Amino acid sequence: ASGPSRAAMEDDTRVRVVCRVRPMNEREARTDAQPAVTADGAGRTVTLARDVVSTGRGAHFAFDHVFCPRSTQREVFDATLAPLIGEVIKGFEATIFAYGQTGTGKTHTMEGDLSVPADRGVIPRAVDALFTQLASGDIDEYEVV
């Protein structure tokens, strides 16, 4: 029997945890505040600037994907939600949620600035991608409820 391997299927359906590190805001930049974390997108790690409670050194955390402060809304969408659009069209469920402290960029990532196309977040991009795919004519039958 042919088809995707079990490992490939599990990789496609597992929960992925990503981290997006926002850039310093104007107030932080004006006061020469130091970043609380550093992000390594290639290494998929985030390092706390210091872990003063236990060791005085930075603690490292690994993720499935790390977005650095210069990451664009398009890059975040393309790596997170875009791969799921086809699965949603086939009837599978997909969930994305943002978690974090107040002021860390959750609303910016999820919603963005709707008046500036490049700044739209992952939700408006996903809705646009869904309806674009539905309108493409490649889908024989669908129901929007």
QUIHUNOR-V951114 format. One line per field, one symbol per residue. ss: DSSP state (A for helix, B for strand, O for the rest). psi: psi as a letter, one per 30 degrees, with the letter a starting at -180 (. if undefined). burial: b if it has 24 or more other C-alpha atoms within 12 Angstrom, else e. Layout:
# QUIHUNOR-V951114
ss = ???
psi = ???
burial = ???
This chain:
# QUIHUNOR-V951114
ss = OOOOOAAAAAAAAOOOOBBBOOOOOAAAAAOOOOOOBBBBOOOOBBBBOOOOOOOOOOOBBBOOBBBOOOOOAAAAAAAAOAAAAAAAAOOOOOOOOOOOOOOOOAAAAAOBOOOOAAABOAAAAAAAAAAAAAAOOOOOOOOOO
psi = kllkleeeeeefflkkklkkkllkleeeeeghkkkflkkjeefhlkkkekifeefflkkkkklfkkklfgkleeeeeefdeeffeeeeefgllkkklkkllkgfgeeeeeeajffjefgkaeeeeeeeeeeeeeffffkeklkj.
burial = eeeeeeeeeeeeeeeeebbbbbbeeeeeeeeeeeeebbbbbeeebbbbeeeeeeeeeeeeeeeebbbbbebbbbbbbebbbbebbeeebeeeeeeeeeeeeeeebbbbbbbbeeeeeebbbbbbbbeebbeeeeeeeeeeeeeee
